C-alpha cells in the first residue's frame, strides 16, 4: 500500500511538471528579460508615475549603396550596432568577422538588422564602405555600413549608444575606438553591450537577440 502511495505521489509530481511546462514554457514568452540601459526619467502621466527610458536619437547617414539611412530603416526591427574603420589593423577586422558571423545566423530575418558606423569618414567613403561590405558578405538591406559628418557620427556614439564616455566634439583630433557592440530593441532602447572581439560574448549576443524577438512577439 505504501509503495502504491509513493508511486501515486511521484505520478502527481510528474503531471504537475507537465502541466506547468505546457502552459508556461509552451508559450512564446521569454524566460528572462534583458535590462534597459541609460538614464531613466520618471514622469507623472494622468496622475500615475511612469518611466521614460533612454532612447536612440534620430539619425541620417549614407550607406554602402549611397542611400540615406535613418531610424525609419530600423522600425519594427531589433538591431546590433558598432563603430569601426576600414583601415584598422587591430580590433576592427575581428569585430567585423564576428558581426558577419552573427549576421549569417539571422540572414533573411528582417526583424534583425545590423548597423556599422565608420569613425573615419574622411577615408571611409561610400565606395570604400561598399568594398568592405562585399568582403564581409553584407546585404545592404540587413547590414548597413554608414558614413557621414564626423560630429554626427561621434555624437550618436556618445549620446545615443553610450559607447564612449570620453569627452569629445568630433573635431579633427577626436577619435573613438571601441570594441563594444550595442543591442537595440524595437522601441529604440539599449538592451545589451558585448565585446566584438570575444566569441563567448558574441554567442551570448545571438541568444539575447532570440530573447528580444520572443519578447517582442509576446506583446
DRENDO-1510 file (C-alpha; in Angstrom, 1 decimal, always signed):
<recs>
REC; n; res; u; v; w
REC; 1; UNK; +0.0; +0.0; +0.0 .
REC; 2; UNK; +2.9; +2.3; +0.9 .
REC; 3; UNK; +4.6; +1.6; -2.4 .
REC; 4; UNK; +1.5; +2.4; -4.4 .
REC; 5; UNK; +1.1; +5.7; -2.5 .
REC; 6; UNK; +4.7; +6.6; -3.3 .
REC; 7; UNK; +4.1; +5.8; -7.0 .
REC; 8; UNK; +1.0; +7.9; -7.0 .
REC; 9; UNK; +2.9; +10.8; -5.3 .
REC; 10; UNK; +5.6; +10.8; -8.0 .
REC; 11; UNK; +3.0; +10.5; -10.7 .
REC; 12; UNK; +1.2; +13.6; -9.4 .
REC; 13; UNK; +4.5; +15.5; -9.4 .
REC; 14; UNK; +5.3; +14.4; -13.0 .
REC; 15; UNK; +1.8; +15.5; -14.1 .
REC; 16; UNK; +2.3; +18.9; -12.4 .
REC; 17; UNK; +5.6; +19.4; -14.1 .
REC; 18; UNK; +4.0; +18.5; -17.5 .
REC; 19; UNK; +1.1; +21.0; -17.0 .
REC; 20; UNK; +3.5; +23.7; -15.9 .
REC; 21; UNK; +5.7; +23.2; -18.9 .
REC; 22; UNK; +2.7; +23.1; -21.3 .
REC; 23; UNK; +1.1; +26.3; -20.1 .
REC; 24; UNK; +4.2; +28.3; -19.1 .
REC; 25; UNK; +7.1; +27.2; -21.3 .
REC; 26; UNK; +4.9; +26.3; -24.2 .
REC; 27; UNK; +4.0; +29.9; -24.7 .
REC; 28; UNK; +6.2; +32.2; -26.7 .
REC; 29; UNK; +7.2; +34.1; -23.6 .
REC; 30; UNK; +10.9; +34.8; -22.7 .
REC; 31; UNK; +12.1; +33.2; -19.5 .
REC; 32; UNK; +14.1; +36.3; -18.6 .
REC; 33; UNK; +14.1; +40.0; -19.6 .
REC; 34; UNK; +17.2; +42.0; -20.7 .
REC; 35; UNK; +17.8; +45.2; -18.8 .
REC; 36; UNK; +17.3; +48.7; -20.4 .
REC; 37; UNK; +20.4; +50.8; -20.3 .
REC; 38; UNK; +20.8; +54.6; -19.9 .
REC; 39; UNK; +19.3; +57.2; -17.6 .
REC; 40; UNK; +15.6; +56.9; -16.8 .
REC; 41; UNK; +13.2; +59.7; -16.2 .
REC; 42; UNK; +10.2; +59.4; -14.0 .
REC; 43; UNK; +7.1; +61.3; -15.1 .
REC; 44; UNK; +3.5; +61.8; -13.9 .
REC; 45; UNK; +1.1; +60.8; -16.7 .
REC; 46; UNK; -2.7; +61.0; -15.8 .
REC; 47; UNK; -1.7; +61.1; -12.1 .
REC; 48; UNK; +0.3; +57.9; -12.4 .
REC; 49; UNK; +4.1; +57.6; -12.2 .
REC; 50; UNK; +5.6; +56.3; -15.5 .
REC; 51; UNK; +9.2; +55.6; -16.6 .
REC; 52; UNK; +10.7; +57.2; -19.7 .
REC; 53; UNK; +13.7; +55.2; -20.8 .
REC; 54; UNK; +16.8; +56.4; -22.7 .
REC; 55; UNK; +16.0; +56.2; -26.5 .
REC; 56; UNK; +18.3; +56.3; -29.5 .
REC; 57; UNK; +18.1; +59.7; -31.2 .
REC; 58; UNK; +17.0; +60.2; -34.8 .
REC; 59; UNK; +19.9; +60.0; -37.3 .
REC; 60; UNK; +20.7; +60.2; -41.0 .
REC; 61; UNK; +23.8; +58.7; -42.7 .
REC; 62; UNK; +24.8; +57.3; -46.1 .
REC; 63; UNK; +25.2; +53.5; -46.5 .
REC; 64; UNK; +27.5; +51.5; -48.8 .
REC; 65; UNK; +25.0; +51.9; -51.7 .
REC; 66; UNK; +24.9; +55.7; -51.4 .
REC; 67; UNK; +21.4; +55.6; -49.9 .
REC; 68; UNK; +20.2; +57.6; -47.0 .
REC; 69; UNK; +19.7; +55.5; -43.8 .
REC; 70; UNK; +17.6; +56.8; -40.9 .
REC; 71; UNK; +15.9; +55.4; -37.9 .
REC; 72; UNK; +13.0; +54.6; -40.1 .
REC; 73; UNK; +15.0; +51.8; -41.8 .
REC; 74; UNK; +15.0; +50.1; -38.4 .
REC; 75; UNK; +11.4; +50.4; -37.5 .
REC; 76; UNK; +10.0; +47.0; -36.4 .
REC; 77; UNK; +13.5; +45.6; -36.1 .
REC; 78; UNK; +16.0; +44.7; -33.4 .
REC; 79; UNK; +19.5; +45.8; -34.5 .
REC; 80; UNK; +23.1; +45.5; -33.4 .
REC; 81; UNK; +25.4; +48.5; -33.9 .
REC; 82; UNK; +29.1; +49.1; -33.7 .
REC; 83; UNK; +31.8; +51.7; -34.7 .
REC; 84; UNK; +34.8; +50.8; -36.8 .
REC; 85; UNK; +37.0; +52.0; -39.6 .
REC; 86; UNK; +38.1; +50.1; -42.7 .
REC; 87; UNK; +41.8; +50.7; -42.5 .
REC; 88; UNK; +42.0; +49.5; -38.9 .
REC; 89; UNK; +44.6; +46.7; -38.4 .
REC; 90; UNK; +43.8; +45.8; -34.8 .
REC; 91; UNK; +40.4; +45.1; -33.4 .
REC; 92; UNK; +38.1; +46.1; -36.3 .
REC; 93; UNK; +38.8; +43.1; -38.5 .
REC; 94; UNK; +37.9; +40.8; -35.6 .
REC; 95; UNK; +34.8; +42.8; -34.9 .
REC; 96; UNK; +33.6; +42.7; -38.5 .
REC; 97; UNK; +34.3; +39.0; -38.7 .
REC; 98; UNK; +32.2; +38.5; -35.6 .
REC; 99; UNK; +29.4; +40.7; -36.9 .
REC; 100; UNK; +29.5; +38.7; -40.1 .
REC; 101; UNK; +29.0; +35.5; -38.1 .
REC; 102; UNK; +26.0; +37.0; -36.2 .
REC; 103; UNK; +24.5; +38.4; -39.4 .
REC; 104; UNK; +24.8; +35.0; -41.1 .
REC; 105; UNK; +22.9; +33.4; -38.2 .
REC; 106; UNK; +19.9; +35.8; -38.8 .
REC; 107; UNK; +20.3; +36.1; -42.6 .
REC; 108; UNK; +16.9; +36.8; -44.2 .
REC; 109; UNK; +15.2; +37.7; -40.9 .
REC; 110; UNK; +14.3; +41.3; -41.4 .
REC; 111; UNK; +13.4; +41.7; -37.8 .
REC; 112; UNK; +17.1; +41.6; -37.1 .
REC; 113; UNK; +19.4; +44.2; -38.7 .
REC; 114; UNK; +23.0; +45.4; -38.3 .
REC; 115; UNK; +24.4; +49.0; -38.4 .
REC; 116; UNK; +28.1; +49.7; -38.6 .
REC; 117; UNK; +29.3; +53.3; -38.4 .
REC; 118; UNK; +32.7; +54.4; -39.6 .
REC; 119; UNK; +34.7; +56.6; -37.2 .
REC; 120; UNK; +36.9; +57.7; -40.1 .
REC; 121; UNK; +34.6; +59.3; -42.6 .
REC; 122; UNK; +37.4; +61.1; -44.5 .
REC; 123; UNK; +38.8; +57.7; -45.6 .
REC; 124; UNK; +35.6; +55.6; -45.5 .
REC; 125; UNK; +33.7; +57.0; -48.4 .
REC; 126; UNK; +30.6; +55.2; -49.8 .
REC; 127; UNK; +32.9; +53.4; -52.3 .
REC; 128; UNK; +35.3; +52.3; -49.6 .
REC; 129; UNK; +32.4; +51.0; -47.4 .
REC; 130; UNK; +31.0; +49.1; -50.4 .
REC; 131; UNK; +34.3; +47.3; -50.9 .
REC; 132; UNK; +34.4; +46.5; -47.2 .
REC; 133; UNK; +30.8; +45.3; -47.1 .
REC; 134; UNK; +31.4; +43.0; -50.1 .
REC; 135; UNK; +34.4; +41.5; -48.2 .
REC; 136; UNK; +32.0; +40.6; -45.4 .
REC; 137; UNK; +29.1; +39.3; -47.5 .
REC; 138; UNK; +26.9; +42.1; -46.2 .
REC; 139; UNK; +23.4; +42.5; -47.7 .
REC; 140; UNK; +22.7; +46.3; -47.5 .
REC; 141; UNK; +19.0; +45.6; -46.8 .
REC; 142; UNK; +20.0; +43.9; -43.5 .
REC; 143; UNK; +23.6; +45.1; -42.7 .
REC; 144; UNK; +24.3; +48.7; -43.4 .
REC; 145; UNK; +27.8; +50.3; -43.2 .
REC; 146; UNK; +27.3; +54.1; -42.9 .
REC; 147; UNK; +29.4; +57.2; -43.2 .
REC; 148; UNK; +28.5; +60.9; -42.7 .
REC; 149; UNK; +29.5; +64.0; -40.8 .
REC; 150; UNK; +32.1; +63.1; -38.2 .
REC; 151; UNK; +30.5; +65.2; -35.5 .
REC; 152; UNK; +27.2; +63.5; -36.0 .
REC; 153; UNK; +28.8; +60.0; -36.0 .
REC; 154; UNK; +30.7; +60.7; -32.8 .
REC; 155; UNK; +27.7; +62.4; -31.2 .
REC; 156; UNK; +25.4; +59.4; -31.7 .
REC; 157; UNK; +28.2; +57.1; -30.4 .
REC; 158; UNK; +28.5; +59.0; -27.2 .
REC; 159; UNK; +25.0; +60.4; -26.5 .
REC; 160; UNK; +22.7; +57.8; -28.1 .
REC; 161; UNK; +24.5; +54.4; -27.9 .
REC; 162; UNK; +26.6; +55.4; -24.9 .
REC; 163; UNK; +29.6; +53.6; -26.3 .
REC; 164; UNK; +32.2; +56.1; -25.3 .
REC; 165; UNK; +32.5; +58.0; -22.1 .
REC; 166; UNK; +35.3; +60.3; -23.1 .
REC; 167; UNK; +34.6; +63.9; -23.8 .
REC; 168; UNK; +34.9; +64.9; -27.4 .
REC; 169; UNK; +33.4; +67.1; -30.1 .
REC; 170; UNK; +34.1; +65.1; -33.2 .
REC; 171; UNK; +36.8; +67.5; -34.2 .
REC; 172; UNK; +40.0; +66.7; -36.2 .
REC; 173; UNK; +41.8; +65.4; -33.0 .
REC; 174; UNK; +38.9; +63.5; -31.7 .
REC; 175; UNK; +38.9; +59.7; -32.1 .
REC; 176; UNK; +36.7; +56.8; -31.0 .
REC; 177; UNK; +37.9; +53.3; -31.0 .
REC; 178; UNK; +35.6; +50.9; -29.1 .
REC; 179; UNK; +35.3; +47.2; -29.4 .
REC; 180; UNK; +31.8; +47.1; -28.0 .
REC; 181; UNK; +28.6; +46.4; -29.8 .
REC; 182; UNK; +25.2; +47.6; -28.6 .
REC; 183; UNK; +21.9; +45.7; -28.9 .
REC; 184; UNK; +18.9; +47.9; -29.6 .
REC; 185; UNK; +15.3; +46.8; -29.3 .
REC; 186; UNK; +12.2; +47.7; -31.5 .
REC; 187; UNK; +11.5; +50.6; -29.1 .
REC; 188; UNK; +15.0; +52.1; -29.7 .
REC; 189; UNK; +16.2; +51.2; -26.2 .
REC; 190; UNK; +19.6; +49.8; -25.5 .
REC; 191; UNK; +19.3; +46.2; -24.2 .
REC; 192; UNK; +22.9; +45.0; -24.0 .
REC; 193; UNK; +26.6; +45.6; -24.6 .
REC; 194; UNK; +29.0; +42.9; -25.9 .
REC; 195; UNK; +32.7; +42.8; -26.8 .
REC; 196; UNK; +33.0; +42.4; -30.5 .
REC; 197; UNK; +36.3; +40.6; -30.1 .
REC; 198; UNK; +35.1; +38.0; -27.7 .
REC; 199; UNK; +33.5; +34.9; -29.2 .
REC; 200; UNK; +31.7; +33.9; -26.0 .
REC; 201; UNK; +30.1; +37.3; -25.8 .
REC; 202; UNK; +29.1; +37.1; -29.4 .
REC; 203; UNK; +27.4; +33.8; -28.7 .
REC; 204; UNK; +25.5; +35.5; -25.9 .
REC; 205; UNK; +24.5; +38.3; -28.2 .
REC; 206; UNK; +22.8; +35.8; -30.5 .
REC; 207; UNK; +21.0; +34.2; -27.6 .
REC; 208; UNK; +19.9; +37.7; -26.5 .
REC; 209; UNK; +18.6; +38.6; -30.0 .
REC; 210; UNK; +16.5; +35.5; -29.8 .
REC; 211; UNK; +15.3; +36.6; -26.4 .
REC; 212; UNK; +14.3; +40.0; -27.7 .
REC; 213; UNK; +12.5; +38.5; -30.6 .
REC; 214; UNK; +10.5; +36.3; -28.2 .
REC; 215; UNK; +9.8; +39.4; -26.0 .
REC; 216; UNK; +8.5; +41.4; -28.9 .
REC; 217; UNK; +6.3; +38.6; -30.2 .
REC; 218; UNK; +4.7; +38.2; -26.8 .
REC; 219; UNK; +3.5; +41.8; -26.6 .
</recs>
